[in-house]
Amino acid sequence: MSLNRLIPPPARARRRPSATWWLLGGLLLPMLALVGGVLVNWPRLFQLSVLWQKQLHQHLALLIQLVQENPRRAGGGLLSFSLAYGVLHAIGPGHGKMVISTYLATHPARLKISLYMTLAASLLQGAAAIVLVSTVLVLLRLSSRYLHIGEFWLEKSSYLLMAALGLILCRRAARRGGLIRTRGGHHHEGCGCGHRHLPDDGQLQTADGWRTRLAVVLAMGVRPCSGAVLVLLFAKVMGVYVWGMLAATAMAVGSSFTLLLIALLVFCSRHLAEKLIRNHETGDRARVVWGVASFAGGILLMLLGGVLYFSAQPIFMGGMGPFGH
């Protein structure tokens, strides 16, 4: 009889849940609770948002009137209020925050590039409003109805770009998944077979090149800021259009403060998550986790872009929504 048979096998230790799943659970559960709370209270949140926007717009109209009467005295107040309006308006729900948060949370990007993308998208929203109003009302001398039509189609275009960006992210995630497939046995980075099975950080940065970053900026910034369009319209009617352009620029700068803070928070959260996963998982499993997260983020952008596209209504038909920056 073999001696090995007499020696009882060592007790098999219980396999503890992966730290990755604990991390994902800790991130997903609060997000699901937040989304559930928003959905349950959505009618009331929507009404409050619309009421809040109407009150702010009325105050903007009053400030434009004061600027018409005394530009030197009321101009500073208009710009200060526009700056604060941009900061507060960017706090509310908006497709732009969903785009930049999803991208930065699921894709590796350097901090400087992330902040540049966010700043460019925020300023593009203000520039889009100025170009739209200047083209329709100043150059073509059309009525405000055509202004709202142009704003409506730019809004729908941004939602299409949002869905297209989601499709691009899904395709990139699937392609990255193909990079870690192996044939004929188990391979890894240090297996010594001479092949590169996993993309390094440089390859990931190249994969998410300027085209994808440009798509993110356009998906966020093509839709003009509704508050900027309104203040430009008021300013044109009152004959102080230059002050309207300055106010729209101040709104864009104010919204950039909030969006930059959100981007920084998302970037730091991803960096912390990467550090925790790297300490508990091998390279191939960690990349699988991030690939799944990237694919899920792309699906989310596609669904949300489609829902917003088909639910958007022009203002002249009674459409009004809280989706801004």
C-alpha positions, 0 to 999 in steps of 0.5 A, spaced: 500 500 500 502 506 498 504 511 503 501 517 500 494 513 500 495 513 508 496 520 508 490 524 508 489 530 503 490 537 506 483 540 507 482 545 501 481 552 503 475 555 501 476 560 495 474 567 497 471 571 493 475 575 488 477 582 490 474 585 483 467 582 484 467 586 491 470 592 488 465 592 482 459 590 487 461 596 491 461 600 485 454 597 482 450 597 488 450 604 490 449 606 482 443 602 482 440 605 488 441 612 485 438 610 478 432 607 482 431 613 486 431 617 480 427 613 476 422 613 482 422 620 483 423 622 476 416 626 475 417 630 481 425 631 479 423 633 472 417 638 474 422 641 479 428 642 474 423 645 469 421 650 474 428 652 476 430 653 469 424 658 468 426 662 474 433 662 472 431 664 465 426 670 468 432 673 472 436 672 466 431 676 462 431 681 467 438 682 467 438 683 460 433 689 460 438 692 466 444 692 461 440 695 456 438 701 460 445 701 464 451 697 461 456 699 465 452 698 472 449 692 470 454 688 465 458 685 471 452 683 474 450 679 468 456 676 467 457 674 474 450 671 474 451 667 467 458 664 470 454 662 476 448 659 472 453 655 468 456 652 474 449 650 477 446 648 470 452 643 469 450 640 476 443 637 474 442 631 469 445 631 462 447 627 457 454 630 456 456 628 463 454 621 462 458 621 456 465 623 459 463 619 465 462 613 462 468 614 457 473 616 463 470 610 467 471 605 462 477 607 458 485 609 460 486 616 459 491 621 462 489 626 467 491 632 462 488 629 456 481 627 460 481 635 463 483 637 456 477 633 453 472 636 458 474 643 457 474 643 450 467 639 450 464 645 455 467 651 451 464 647 444 457 648 447 457 655 448 461 656 441 455 652 438 450 656 441 453 663 439 454 660 432 447 658 431 444 664 434 448 668 430 447 665 423 440 664 424 438 671 427 444 676 425 446 673 418 440 670 415 435 674 419 430 669 420 425 668 426 426 665 432 422 659 430 428 657 425 432 658 431 429 653 435 428 648 429 436 649 428 437 647 436 432 641 436 436 638 430 443 639 433 440 636 439 438 630 436 445 630 432 448 630 439 444 624 441 446 620 435 453 622 436 452 619 443 449 612 440 455 612 435 460 613 440 457 607 444 458 603 438 465 605 437 466 603 445 463 596 444 467 595 438 473 597 441 472 593 447 470 586 443 477 588 439 481 588 446 477 581 448 480 578 441 487 580 443 487 576 449 485 570 446 489 564 446 489 558 442 492 551 444 493 552 452 494 557 457 498 563 455 500 569 459 505 575 459 510 571 462 509 564 459 516 565 455 513 563 448 515 569 445 508 572 443 505 578 446 498 576 448 496 582 452 496 590 450 500 594 454 498 601 456 501 604 450 497 600 445 491 602 449 492 609 448 493 608 441 487 604 440 483 610 444 486 615 439 484 622 437 478 620 433 475 617 439 477 623 443 474 627 438 467 623 438 467 624 445 468 632 445 463 632 439 457 628 442 458 632 448 459 639 445 455 639 439 448 640 443 448 648 444 447 650 451 439 652 452 441 657 457 446 660 452 441 660 446 436 663 451 440 669 453 443 670 446 436 671 444 434 676 449 440 680 448 438 680 440 431 682 442 434 688 446 439 690 442 445 688 446 447 682 442 455 683 444 453 682 451 449 676 450 455 673 447 459 675 453 454 672 457 454 665 453 461 665 454 461 666 461 456 660 462 460 656 458 466 657 463 462 656 469 459 649 466 467 647 465 468 648 472 463 643 474 465 638 468 472 639 470 471 637 477 466 631 475 472 629 470 477 629 476 473 625 480 471 620 475 479 619 473 481 619 481 476 613 482 478 609 476 485 610 478 483 607 485 479 601 482 485 600 477 490 600 483 485 595 487 484 590 482 492 590 480 493 588 487 489 582 487 488 580 480 493 577 474 493 582 468 489 578 464 483 577 468 484 585 470 483 586 463 477 582 462 474 586 467 475 592 464 473 590 457 467 588 460 466 594 463 468 598 457 463 594 453 457 595 458 459 603 458 458 602 450 451 599 451 449 604 456 451 610 451 447 607 445 441 605 449 441 612 452 442 616 446 437 612 442 432 614 448 434 621 448 433 621 440 426 619 440 424 622 446 426 629 444 421 634 442 422 642 439 421 647 444 415 650 439 412 644 440 412 644 447 418 640 448 422 642 454 427 637 458 432 638 464 438 635 459 443 640 459 450 639 459 
